[in-house]
């Protein structure tokens, strides 16, 4: 991926999922950290760059970033899996854009209705984006499956 490649609307790296019930209406007063997106991922070849972004349609300014190759702010390490592995991203990982820090690096949603609306129903865009100033050193040879929202607390 070249620098800046991939956005929620470009179609090239975007995987839209239609509207679904994320959280039952009866649970919308739960704390945001009580719920998470879970998915299964298989990364066949080392992945070292390009961020997997999860953006909900209700509050499109909230994005959860998945960057397992990022070991520390100053260091990266290629990431791969041996077959399928389950990832749990708490809904607190959905963060607003920050003018200084960037997409998905600002303040978290303060409530489930902030994030999902009063119905608890929204669609999801999953996209790959290269936030780096240079091309990624590896491609993204991965598969995602069984994307779901689960109660974790």
NORLIN-V705356 format. One record per helix or strand. SS is the DSSP state (a for helix, b for strand). FROM is the first residue (numbers start at 1). TO is the last residue. If there is no record, write none. Layout:
ss | from | to
SS | FROM | TO
SS | FROM | TO
This chain:
ss | from | to
b | 14 | 21
a | 25 | 27
a | 32 | 34
b | 35 | 43
b | 47 | 47
b | 51 | 56
b | 62 | 66
b | 70 | 72
b | 75 | 76
b | 79 | 79
b | 85 | 90
a | 91 | 93
b | 95 | 96
b | 98 | 98
b | 102 | 102
b | 108 | 108
a | 112 | 116
b | 121 | 129
b | 142 | 151
